[in-house]
């Protein structure tokens, strides 16, 4: 098992501020699973408009954070870095369930496990927790595709 700091993550993912939603990888098992962290702070740009009287992390961004962790799992398993001509697209979300509100000050623990990989299409079982509490879970499908010039 290995870890990744933000500098290694930036080499693997094309996302940048304000859309990079993974701060650190704390566990990685090649071709199997990943555990990563997103530190949620009041400085996130989405909190300005998403329930300003009671800031809550949008559910779609929790799913996006899980997808980014999943992409890190696949790219790291294949020992690939971000390429300017290749993107990792979300192609499906099944059985998404939101169980807990995520607020500023929370640390979102992102876990993803590869269920299937074939022809550049990946299926993951993913979840995000705050401490021991489940915040969201879903099955994610993503595809690696070349970007037309």
Phi, psi and omega in degrees: 000145179223172180238169176219135173267180184299327181294321177289323178298317180298333177283334185269323185252144177279348184293148177221171178306136006264018187253358174283120188242021175232124182262329184199147171254125182257339175213141178212126176237110186312131178064010184233295189204166177215150173227122185227171183233139168237115176276120184265119181239160178295344180282357179298134184298333182288338180292339179301321184246350183263092182058064184304333179280343177209082186302130179225135177292127179300139180302321180296330178283332173294318177297319178298319178299319178295323179293320178295320175297320178296319177298318177300321178300312181291311181297321180289325177296325179269002181055047180248152173250167180302136179243143181289344182251010182229133177234158181247105185262140168290128177237354177187146174226122178238148173055038178289131179223128179258125188244340185209141175288141177247125187237167175305138182098343178282154172247116181273120178263115185260124178235136179217143180228132178288124174263326181202143176218122180202129175053042177077008176246130184240141173240133184233150165260118185231153175205160176228136181236157167241111189063235177262001184267128177291126177262316181203149173218151180191161168262128182246143172236133181224155179228138175266124183223147173285143179269129178297141181289000000 
